[in-house]
Amino acid sequence: MSCSEPPLPPSFPSLVVMAGAPLPPSAMSSRSSGASTSYRQAALQKYLIKKKNRSFHKKVRYESRKRLAEARPRVRGQFVKQEVLAAQQA
């Protein structure tokens, strides 16, 4: 820690809790095991909800970009310049 930074107040961990940020289980070691268990259950529940809502379907965000890409010339699936395309066809 450099001299220009002010030292943290002694109640810094309680400020983090008051701000609504949950503490990791390692920080809860002084508390009862029930508190860390409920923290884990909440984290697990959040993970399962996010897992259930995953979507692996293709989604086009910009129709204009899609139209442009479909109109561009390709060789074996890769975009090429008009000059390269003309040279290959000749």
Buried (B, 14 or more C-beta within 10 A) or exposed (E): EEEEEEEEEEEEEEEEEEEEEEBEBEBBEEEEEEEBEEBEEEEEEEEEEEEEEEEEEEEEEEEEEEEEEEEEBEEEEEEBEEEEBEEEEE
